Amino acid sequence: MAMHPNNSPLLTERAPAKINLDLRVIGRRPDGYHLLDSLVVFADCGDVLDYYPQDSLTFEIEGPYAKGLEADESNLVCRAIKAFSEKSGQLVTGRFVLTKNLPVASGIGGGSADAAAALRLLTRLWPERLTGNELEELALSLGADVPACLRSRPLRMEGTGEKITELKVDFPLNLLLVNPGVPVETATIFGDLKDAGFSFSSKRNLPTEVADMKQLLRILHDSRNDLQAPASLRVPEVAALIVRLNDFEGGCYAGMSGSGATCFALFESMEAADRAGKVISMDAKNYWVETCRGFAK
C-alpha cells in the first residue's frame, strides 16, 4: 500500500482475488445471460481500498496496475459508491484511494472485488442504512461476480451470480497465480463460446462441505472451465501455461480462472508453489506471478 505522509486512512478494506476453480456454463437465458455453476475461492492477495474522511467526495487510483484506469463513473468503485448513496439516501463524502495490485481484465474478479470492497467499507461507515438483502441486490446490480466477492469466502456460484451457497473448507489452499500479461474481455470469450456452437455442461450435485484436498481434487478432475478453450484460442499462452503448471513438482491441479487469462495451480505446500513461481518469473519477466493462500472457512 502506498504511504500517505501525515495522513493515515480511517478505514481499509481489502479486495481479495477471486479464483474460479472450475466454471461450467449450463445454459443461457432468453435475454442472453449465461447460467453458470462455479466453485470459487478467494486468495490473500488483491487490491486495497482506503478511506480518508473529508467534506467532499473524491476517488483516486494508484498502484502497479493503475495505468489506463480512469477514476470516474466507468470504474466499479465509483458506481458502487453512487449506487449505495442512491439506494440508502446517505450522502457519501470522503477520499477513496484504490491501490490496484491485480492485473486488469484478468479473470480474477479485480473490478468486482473492488466494488464489493467499496460496499463493505460503506457499510462499515453507515452500518444500518441497508439491510442484508438490499446490499445483495445492490451488489448483483453492479455485476454478476460482485455478490460472490462481497462474501470473499469459499462458495458455489450459480445462475447469473445471484445464487450463492457457501462452502465449508477447513484446509488452506496453496496457490500460484500467473497471468501472461494479456487482458481478456469476458464478453468476448462468451461471444466466442456462442459462435463455436458450444454444448452446455450438465447440472451436478455437490456437497456443501469439502473435507480435504483429495475430495476437492476429485471434484475438479470431474469438472472443467468451459471458457478455457475459447480463451486459449485468443491467448495461446493459456494452454501452454496450464501444461507447464501441471508439470511442476508438488503440483496438484492447474486450470484457468474465470474468462482468463490468469491461470492457477494448487500445490501440496507453499514451498512448492514458491519454487514454481520463481522459475516462471525468471523465464517470463513480463508475466504477473503471485504466490498466495486461499482462504479456509
C-alpha positions as CSV (number, residue, x, y, z in Angstrom):
1,M,0.0,0.0,0.0
2,A,1.3,3.5,-0.9
3,M,2.2,5.7,2.0
4,H,0.4,9.0,2.6
5,P,2.5,11.2,4.8
6,N,0.9,12.6,7.9
7,N,-2.4,11.1,6.9
8,S,-3.4,7.5,7.7
9,P,-6.7,6.1,6.4
10,L,-9.6,5.8,8.8
11,L,-10.7,2.5,7.2
12,T,-9.1,0.0,4.9
13,E,-10.9,-2.7,3.0
14,R,-9.2,-5.5,1.1
15,A,-10.4,-6.8,-2.3
16,P,-9.2,-10.4,-2.5
17,A,-8.5,-12.0,-5.8
18,K,-11.3,-14.4,-6.9
19,I,-10.3,-17.8,-8.3
20,N,-12.8,-19.9,-10.2
21,L,-11.6,-23.4,-9.5
22,D,-14.0,-24.5,-12.2
23,L,-16.6,-22.8,-14.3
24,R,-19.4,-24.7,-16.0
25,V,-21.8,-23.0,-18.5
26,I,-25.1,-24.8,-18.1
27,G,-27.5,-22.7,-20.1
28,R,-28.5,-19.3,-21.4
29,R,-31.5,-17.2,-20.6
30,P,-33.7,-15.6,-23.3
31,D,-32.1,-12.3,-22.6
32,G,-28.7,-13.7,-23.5
33,Y,-27.2,-14.0,-20.0
34,H,-25.4,-17.3,-19.4
35,L,-26.2,-19.6,-16.5
36,L,-23.1,-20.7,-14.6
37,D,-22.0,-23.2,-11.9
38,S,-18.6,-22.4,-10.4
39,L,-16.6,-23.3,-7.3
40,V,-15.0,-20.1,-6.1
41,V,-12.3,-19.4,-3.6
42,F,-10.5,-16.2,-2.6
43,A,-6.8,-15.5,-2.1
44,D,-4.9,-13.4,0.4
45,C,-3.7,-11.1,-2.4
46,G,-5.6,-8.4,-4.1
47,D,-6.4,-4.7,-4.4
48,V,-6.8,-2.4,-1.4
49,L,-9.3,0.4,-0.8
50,D,-8.5,3.1,1.7
51,Y,-10.9,5.7,3.1
52,Y,-10.0,9.2,4.4
53,P,-12.6,11.5,5.9
54,Q,-13.2,14.8,4.1
55,D,-16.2,17.0,3.3
56,S,-16.2,16.3,-0.4
57,L,-16.2,13.1,-2.4
58,T,-13.1,12.1,-4.4
59,F,-11.7,8.9,-5.8
60,E,-8.1,8.1,-6.8
61,I,-6.4,5.0,-8.3
62,E,-2.7,4.2,-7.7
63,G,-0.5,1.1,-7.6
64,P,1.3,-1.1,-10.2
65,Y,-1.8,-1.7,-12.3
66,A,-3.4,1.8,-12.2
67,K,-2.2,2.8,-15.6
68,G,-5.0,3.1,-18.1
69,L,-7.8,3.1,-15.5
70,E,-10.0,6.2,-15.1
71,A,-11.1,7.4,-11.7
72,D,-14.6,8.2,-13.0
73,E,-18.0,6.5,-13.3
74,S,-16.7,3.9,-15.6
75,N,-14.9,2.4,-12.6
76,L,-16.9,-0.1,-10.5
77,V,-15.9,1.6,-7.2
78,C,-17.4,4.9,-8.3
79,R,-20.5,3.0,-9.5
80,A,-20.8,1.2,-6.1
81,I,-20.5,4.4,-4.2
82,K,-23.1,6.1,-6.3
83,A,-25.5,3.1,-6.1
84,F,-25.1,2.9,-2.3
85,S,-25.8,6.6,-1.9
86,E,-28.9,6.4,-4.1
87,K,-30.3,3.3,-2.5
88,S,-29.6,4.3,1.1
89,G,-30.3,8.0,0.8
90,Q,-26.9,8.6,2.5
91,L,-24.7,11.5,1.2
92,V,-21.3,9.9,0.8
93,T,-18.3,12.0,1.3
94,G,-14.6,11.2,1.8
95,R,-11.5,10.4,-0.2
96,F,-11.4,6.8,-1.6
97,V,-8.0,5.5,-2.7
98,L,-7.8,2.3,-4.6
99,T,-4.4,0.6,-4.8
100,K,-4.5,-1.6,-7.9
101,N,-2.3,-4.7,-7.4
102,L,-4.2,-7.1,-9.7
103,P,-3.9,-7.1,-13.5
104,V,-6.9,-5.6,-15.3
105,A,-9.3,-7.9,-17.2
106,S,-7.5,-11.0,-15.9
107,G,-10.3,-13.3,-14.8
108,I,-9.8,-13.0,-11.1
109,G,-12.5,-10.5,-10.2
110,G,-10.5,-7.4,-9.8
111,G,-13.2,-4.8,-10.6
112,S,-15.9,-6.9,-9.0
113,A,-13.8,-7.3,-5.9
114,D,-13.1,-3.6,-5.8
115,A,-16.8,-2.8,-6.0
116,A,-17.5,-5.4,-3.2
117,A,-14.8,-3.8,-1.0
118,A,-16.4,-0.4,-1.5
119,L,-19.8,-1.8,-0.4
120,R,-18.2,-3.4,2.7
121,L,-16.4,-0.2,3.5
122,L,-19.6,1.9,3.1
123,T,-21.5,-0.5,5.3
124,R,-18.9,-0.1,8.0
125,L,-19.2,3.7,7.7
126,W,-23.0,3.6,7.7
127,P,-23.9,0.2,9.2
128,E,-27.7,0.4,9.3
129,R,-28.5,2.1,6.1
130,L,-29.2,-1.0,4.0
131,T,-30.5,-4.5,5.0
132,G,-28.5,-7.6,4.1
133,N,-31.0,-8.3,1.2
134,E,-30.7,-4.7,-0.1
135,L,-27.0,-5.0,-0.1
136,E,-27.1,-8.3,-2.0
137,E,-29.5,-6.8,-4.6
138,L,-27.2,-3.8,-5.0
139,A,-24.2,-6.0,-5.4
140,L,-25.8,-8.0,-8.2
141,S,-26.9,-4.9,-10.0
142,L,-23.2,-3.9,-10.3
143,G,-22.1,-7.2,-11.8
144,A,-22.5,-11.0,-11.7
145,D,-19.4,-11.6,-9.6
146,V,-20.0,-8.8,-7.1
147,P,-22.2,-10.8,-4.7
148,A,-19.6,-13.6,-4.5
149,C,-16.9,-11.0,-3.9
150,L,-19.0,-9.4,-1.2
151,R,-18.6,-12.6,0.8
152,S,-15.0,-13.3,-0.2
153,R,-15.0,-16.8,1.2
154,P,-15.3,-20.3,-0.4
155,L,-18.6,-20.7,-2.2
156,R,-20.5,-22.2,-5.1
157,M,-21.9,-19.6,-7.5
158,E,-24.9,-20.5,-9.7
159,G,-27.3,-18.8,-12.1
160,T,-26.1,-15.4,-13.2
161,G,-24.3,-14.9,-9.9
162,E,-27.4,-14.5,-7.7
163,K,-27.5,-18.0,-6.2
164,I,-24.6,-18.5,-3.7
165,T,-24.0,-21.4,-1.5
166,E,-21.2,-21.0,1.0
167,L,-18.8,-24.0,1.2
168,K,-17.1,-25.3,4.3
169,V,-13.4,-25.7,3.6
170,D,-11.3,-26.2,6.7
171,F,-7.9,-26.6,5.0
172,P,-5.7,-23.9,3.4
173,L,-5.1,-23.8,-0.4
174,N,-1.5,-23.2,-1.6
175,L,-2.0,-21.2,-4.8
176,L,0.2,-19.9,-7.6
177,L,-1.4,-17.4,-9.9
178,V,0.1,-16.5,-13.2
179,N,-1.1,-14.0,-15.8
180,P,0.7,-13.8,-19.2
181,G,0.1,-10.1,-19.5
182,V,-2.7,-10.2,-22.0
183,P,-6.1,-8.6,-21.0
184,V,-9.2,-10.7,-21.9
185,E,-12.7,-9.2,-22.0
186,T,-15.3,-11.6,-20.6
187,A,-18.0,-10.6,-23.1
188,T,-15.6,-11.5,-26.0
189,I,-15.0,-15.0,-24.6
190,F,-18.7,-15.7,-24.1
191,G,-19.3,-14.5,-27.6
192,D,-16.6,-16.9,-28.9
193,L,-18.3,-19.7,-26.9
194,K,-21.7,-19.0,-28.6
195,D,-20.1,-18.7,-32.1
196,A,-18.4,-22.1,-31.6
197,G,-21.8,-23.9,-31.1
198,F,-20.9,-24.9,-27.6
199,S,-22.9,-27.7,-25.9
200,F,-23.9,-26.7,-22.4
201,S,-22.5,-28.6,-19.4
202,S,-24.8,-30.7,-17.3
203,K,-26.1,-29.8,-13.9
204,R,-24.4,-31.5,-10.9
205,N,-24.8,-32.4,-7.3
206,L,-22.1,-31.1,-4.9
207,P,-21.6,-31.3,-1.2
208,T,-21.6,-28.1,0.9
209,E,-18.5,-29.2,2.8
210,V,-15.2,-30.2,1.2
211,A,-13.4,-32.4,3.7
212,D,-9.9,-32.4,2.3
213,M,-7.7,-31.8,-0.7
214,K,-8.3,-35.3,-2.1
215,Q,-12.1,-34.6,-2.2
216,L,-11.5,-31.2,-3.8
217,L,-9.2,-32.7,-6.5
218,R,-11.8,-35.4,-7.3
219,I,-14.4,-32.7,-7.8
220,L,-12.1,-30.6,-10.1
221,H,-10.9,-33.6,-12.1
222,D,-14.5,-34.4,-12.9
223,S,-15.1,-30.8,-13.9
224,R,-13.5,-28.1,-16.1
225,N,-13.6,-24.4,-17.1
226,D,-15.8,-24.2,-20.2
227,L,-14.3,-20.8,-21.1
228,Q,-10.8,-22.2,-21.2
229,A,-10.9,-23.5,-24.8
230,P,-12.1,-20.2,-26.4
231,A,-9.8,-18.2,-24.2
232,S,-6.9,-20.4,-25.3
233,L,-7.7,-19.7,-28.9
234,R,-7.4,-15.9,-28.2
235,V,-4.4,-16.3,-25.9
236,P,-2.4,-19.4,-26.8
237,E,-0.2,-18.8,-23.7
238,V,-3.1,-20.0,-21.5
239,A,-3.0,-23.6,-22.8
240,A,0.8,-23.7,-22.6
241,L,0.9,-22.2,-19.1
242,I,-1.6,-24.8,-17.8
243,V,0.5,-27.7,-19.2
244,R,3.6,-26.2,-17.6
245,L,2.0,-25.6,-14.2
246,N,0.9,-29.2,-14.2
247,D,4.5,-30.3,-14.6
248,F,5.9,-28.7,-11.5
249,E,6.9,-30.9,-8.6
250,G,4.4,-30.7,-5.8
251,G,1.6,-29.5,-8.2
252,C,-1.9,-31.0,-7.7
253,Y,-4.1,-29.3,-10.3
254,A,-3.9,-26.4,-12.7
255,G,-6.6,-24.5,-14.6
256,M,-7.7,-21.1,-15.8
257,S,-9.8,-18.7,-13.6
258,G,-12.9,-17.1,-14.9
259,S,-12.7,-15.9,-18.6
260,G,-8.9,-15.7,-18.3
261,A,-6.1,-15.2,-18.9
262,T,-5.0,-15.8,-15.3
263,C,-4.1,-19.4,-14.6
264,F,-3.8,-21.0,-11.2
265,A,-2.2,-24.1,-9.7
266,L,-2.9,-25.8,-6.5
267,F,0.3,-27.2,-4.7
268,E,1.0,-29.5,-1.9
269,S,2.9,-26.8,0.0
270,M,3.6,-23.1,-0.2
271,E,7.3,-24.0,-0.6
272,A,6.5,-25.9,-3.8
273,A,4.3,-23.0,-5.1
274,D,7.1,-20.6,-4.3
275,R,9.7,-22.6,-6.2
276,A,7.4,-22.9,-9.3
277,G,6.7,-19.1,-9.1
278,K,10.3,-18.2,-9.1
279,V,11.0,-20.4,-12.1
280,I,8.2,-18.8,-14.1
281,S,9.3,-15.3,-13.0
282,M,12.8,-15.9,-14.3
283,D,11.6,-17.3,-17.6
284,A,8.9,-14.9,-18.4
285,K,9.6,-11.5,-16.8
286,N,6.5,-9.8,-18.3
287,Y,4.2,-12.3,-16.6
288,W,2.4,-11.4,-13.3
289,V,3.2,-14.1,-10.8
290,E,1.8,-14.3,-7.3
291,T,2.1,-17.0,-4.6
292,C,-0.8,-16.8,-2.2
293,R,-3.1,-18.8,0.1
294,G,-6.7,-19.5,-0.4
295,F,-9.0,-18.6,2.5
296,A,-10.3,-21.5,4.5
297,K,-13.6,-21.3,6.3
